[in-house]
Amino acid sequence: MATNHIKYLNEDELLEGLLKGDVHAFDYIFNKFYGALCLFSARLTSDKFTAEEIVQDIFCKLWSKHNDFNSLNSIKAFLYISTRNASMNAIKKQSRKMKHDQELALSGNGFEEPFINEIIYIEALREISTEVNALPDQCGKIIKMIFEDGLQPKEIADKLDIAISTVYNQKMRGLSILRKRLSDKGLGIITSVILSIYFK
């Protein structure tokens, strides 16, 4: 699907667009959650290709049910629950029994702790990626090179032809901004854990 550059002002406006069958509203939701859902499914199935097929199918189902939702949270719940169920079904069909099958199995209509933890983790990664894209230019570029490309400060300094001290300064500036913005969104603890992993 083509990337949508339309910025919806609020959730109500986005939901209204989806209920009316606005393809731009659908594209906005697709671009917002597709990557996170693929990662979520891949962590369950251990198969990136299968995960992408599952998520694409889930979005087709979302479009067919686009007028059945009353909030962005209900859409998010539908996406994660449907992706989770489809992923578990794929595991059974392929006869790939994993040790955590039982832990991740549904219990009635409730959610087990491992499932909830996975969603929190994926959502935190998605929020971090969104905020990284909103960082000042040089700061954001350096954080992306660390977070997404796994480069070391010396490698970044050489690639950008800047002093290594500049890399460290921009890294610390970026981390400070990220922690503040993400803590304001209630992701303080898990964000600190994830940032400590990628930016140690």
N, C-alpha and C positions, 0 to 999 in steps of 0.2 A: 504493500500500500504506500502511496505517496506520503511524504512527510507533510504534516499540516502546520502552517505557520500562524493560523488564527489563534489569538489569545483570548480565551473566555474570561470575563471579568470575575465571575464567581460560580460556585457550584450550581446554584439555581439556574443560571443562564445555560450552563453546560447540560444540565439534566433536561431542561425545556427543549433544547436543540435535539437531544437524543430522542425524546418522546415524540417529536415531530418528524423523526426519520431524517434528520440533517446529517448527511454523510461527513461533513466537517467535524461535527461533534463526535461522531463515531471515530474518526481518524485521530482526533485529539486524545480520546481515551485509549485507543490502540497504541499510539506512540508513548503514552504515559505509563502503560502497564506491560506492554509486550515483552520487553527485555527482562523485567523482573519475574514475570510468570514463566518464561523459558528457563531461567536460572532455577526457579523453584521446582519445576518439573524435572529438570536435568539432575538435580540433587536427589530426587526420588527414584528416577528410572535409571540413572547412570548412562543415559543415552541422549546426547544433544539433538540428534536428528529426530528421534521419536518425540522429544520434548517440544521441538518446534512444530511438528505436525499436530500434536495435542493442542497446543496453544492457539494455533491457527483455526482449528476446528471449534475451540471454545469461543473464539471471537465471532465465528459464523453463527453460533448459537446465540451469542449476545445480540447480534444484529436482528436475528429472527424474533427475539423477545424484547426488542428495544423499548417497547411501550409498557413493559411490565414492572418498571422500577420506580421507586419514590425518593431515592437519594443516591448520592455518589457512593456512600458506604454500602448500600445494598448491591450496587454494581460491583464494588470491590469484593464483597463477600461472595457473590455469584462467581466471579472470575477465579478466586482462590479455591473455593470449594469444588467447582467443576474441574479445575485443573488438577487438583489433588485426587479426586475420584477417578478421573480419566487416566492419570498416571499410575494409580494402583491397579486399575483394570489392565493396563498395558503390561505391567509386571506379571500379572497372573496369566495373561494370554501367552506371554513369551516364556512362561515356566521358569522365570528367574526369581527364585525365592531368595530374598535378602533377610539378613538377621533382624533387621529392624521392621520387617513387615508387620509383626504382631504389635509392636509399639506404635506404629503409625496407622493401624487399622481403626476404622471408625467404631465408636462405641455409642450405639443409638444415634441420636442427633447431635451429640456433643463433640467437643474437640479435646484431644489429648494434649498433654503438655508438649511432646516433641513437635506436633503439628503446629501448635501456636508459636513455639520458639522459632520454627522455620520461617513462618510468615513475618514475625518481628524482625528476624535477621535480614530477610530479603527486602522488606520495606525500608529498613535502616540503610541498606546499601543503595536502594533507589533514591532515597532522600539525600544521601551523601552525594551521589552522582549529580543530582539536580542542583544542589548548592555549589558543587565544584564548578559547574558550568556558569554559575552566576558570579564567581569570584572576579576581581580585577584581572585584566589581560595577562600580564606577566606572571602574576601570582597563580592564576588559574592554570596557565600552561605548565608551570613547574609542578603543581600539585597533580595534574593529570599524568605527567611523565612518571611520577612516583607511583600514584595510585593505579593507573591503568597499564602503564608500560613496564613498571617494575624497575625503573632505572635508578642508579645511585647518584648522589649529588655531583660527584666528579664527572660522570658521564653526561649529566644534564648541563653542567658548566661548559664542557667541551662542545656539545651540540649547539648550545645557544650562544657560545663565544662570550660568556660572562664570567665574572669572578665566582669562585665557589662560595665565598662569603655571601654573595647576593642570593645564591640558591638557598643557603641555609636561612637567611633573613626572610625570604619570600615564603619558604616552607613554614617557618614559625608563624608568620603573619597569616597565611592561609589556614593553618590548623586552629589558630585563635578565632578566626572568623567562623570557621565551620563549627567549632564547639559551641560558640555563642548562639548561632542561628539554629543549630539542631537541638540544643538544650531548650531553647524557646519552644520547640515543637514537641517536647516531651520525650526526646530520644537521647537524653544526656548519658545515661549509663552504658547502654549498648553501643552508642556512638564512640564513647571513650575506648571501649574494648576494641571495636573495629579499627579505629584510627591508630591505636597502639600496635595493631598487627601490621598494618600497611605502612606506617610511618615511624617504625622503631629505629 
